[in-house]
Amino acid sequence: MTKEKKIHIEQFAEADLTGLREDLLKSGLDSWQAADLISSFLAARGYGVSTQDARKAAFHMEAIGCSLRCLQEELEKIAQFM
């Protein structure tokens, strides 16, 4: 028998995601500034993220015009519980 591990996936509040998405899309931030914003967003919620992962996520989100669901998925990939 194998035991299944339950993985906790953070569901960020839709209002928080909407605010972050608007900030990323409308503020004209470069990828470094966007990575800082993503890092701050996660840190405020008890998560850390590597600078490199935050930059990759910011670039990816910018390139595809990320939806809220996409943003949630990107944050899930990079968030590290502190």
SULCOR-V826535 format. One record per residue. N is the residue number from 1. RES is the residue in three letters. OMEGA is omega in degrees with one decimal (* if undefined). Layout:
# SULCOR-V826535
[[N & RES & OMEGA] [N & RES & OMEGA]]
This chain:
# SULCOR-V826535
[[1 & MET & 175.3] [2 & THR & 177.4] [3 & LYS & 176.6] [4 & GLU & 175.8] [5 & LYS & 176.0] [6 & LYS & 179.2] [7 & ILE & 177.9] [8 & HIS & 176.4] [9 & ILE & -179.1] [10 & GLU & 172.8] [11 & GLN & 179.8] [12 & PHE & -179.7] [13 & ALA & -178.2] [14 & GLU & 178.8] [15 & ALA & 177.9] [16 & ASP & 178.8] [17 & LEU & 179.2] [18 & THR & 178.7] [19 & GLY & 178.6] [20 & LEU & -179.6] [21 & ARG & 178.8] [22 & GLU & 178.2] [23 & ASP & -178.8] [24 & LEU & -175.0] [25 & LEU & -169.6] [26 & LYS & -173.0] [27 & SER & 177.7] [28 & GLY & -179.8] [29 & LEU & 171.5] [30 & ASP & -174.1] [31 & SER & 177.9] [32 & TRP & 179.9] [33 & GLN & 178.0] [34 & ALA & 177.6] [35 & ALA & 176.7] [36 & ASP & 178.6] [37 & LEU & 178.2] [38 & ILE & 178.3] [39 & SER & 179.0] [40 & SER & 178.0] [41 & PHE & -178.3] [42 & LEU & -179.5] [43 & ALA & 179.1] [44 & ALA & -179.2] [45 & ARG & 174.8] [46 & GLY & -179.5] [47 & TYR & 172.9] [48 & GLY & 178.0] [49 & VAL & 176.1] [50 & SER & 179.8] [51 & THR & -179.2] [52 & GLN & 178.1] [53 & ASP & 178.7] [54 & ALA & 178.4] [55 & ARG & 178.2] [56 & LYS & -179.9] [57 & ALA & 179.6] [58 & ALA & 179.3] [59 & PHE & -179.8] [60 & HIS & -180.0] [61 & MET & 179.8] [62 & GLU & -176.2] [63 & ALA & -175.9] [64 & ILE & -179.0] [65 & GLY & -169.9] [66 & CYS & 172.0] [67 & SER & 177.5] [68 & LEU & 179.3] [69 & ARG & 178.0] [70 & CYS & 179.3] [71 & LEU & 177.4] [72 & GLN & -178.3] [73 & GLU & 178.9] [74 & GLU & 179.6] [75 & LEU & 177.3] [76 & GLU & -177.6] [77 & LYS & -171.0] [78 & ILE & -176.3] [79 & ALA & 177.8] [80 & GLN & -177.9] [81 & PHE & -178.2] [82 & MET & *]]
